[in-house]
């Protein structure tokens, strides 16, 4: 299929899907859907900008992500630092995040976006909390996060109101109540051992989306030893979660979002073939605007004006220019995804989802191929 001459469909819907659809007929005989559908996120591309909190990166970058997501028809994630009120206008393309520190979480914030995400863990530092140094807490960050000016913002490793799946269920439905059941609720976890069982519990607790963050997540402020050695690859975690949910007959009840190490469009195609509905990108988006991966984000002295709130450095990022660069990145990846789909003889991203027969393994062990559910090259 030639994507330059034939229509290709990359549109993706995230949220809980019904196990079956029921229709009735109107007076004129046309069909009418009887089944009530759960709230969905509609994406023009199977991509979203992942969580990078306000404070860890500056306001200019948040404006750029919001504008880029709006132009592209996708979503960006606020991260755990709240949402500045001037960005509420981009709410249709915003996922608001509730993390263990609950920074900036209030009723207006929860209702400002198109979905709510509970962050339990992240791939760069599974089981580890967050620490935003006081040097990065300026007046705007202080007001948005609702923390004192110049004080360290520390997120504990666990949510202190979540110690079981039942506790998570309570929080999920508290957030659904707060948003009057208009918004899907996502739960983000790190890719670790037993991730399939954890994801199963999350889906049964009522989550509409499960986001899995792999070991290659690139959080610049994460401790280097933790970032490089803790967690498992997203491919293995994703395949095992997708298969577990299928085996239990609950795969339709939640969408899966893969994150952590999406370095190019081919990684996105592989992730979707392994069972993801969409993918988060963060490091790739920052690279597009000039990040050099020096991993000095925690110092607040980013020379590219990204992970800094120093006005002298932050002005190096023009929100309009940064937004254009992010739009270019996603457009390019979208074209490449269409080319790869066309090469496989597919014209919709839906036809690739969970279609592991389109993948082949090279240099992997029998155990790895069994978990991934793929055949070796040549077979």
PyMOL commands that set and color helices and strands:
alter all, ss='L'
color gray80, all
select helices_A, chain A and resi 59-72+79-81+85-93+107-110+123-125+134-136+139-145+165-178+195-204+224-229+234-247+251-253+265-273+283-288+297-299+311-314+319-343+349-351+356-358+366-372
alter helices_A, ss='H'
color red, helices_A
select strands_A, chain A and resi 12-14+23-25+31-33+41-43+47-49+76-77+94-98+115-119+130-132+153-155+184-190+209-213+255-259+278-281+360-361+375-376
alter strands_A, ss='S'
color yellow, strands_A
deselect
rebuild
show_as cartoon
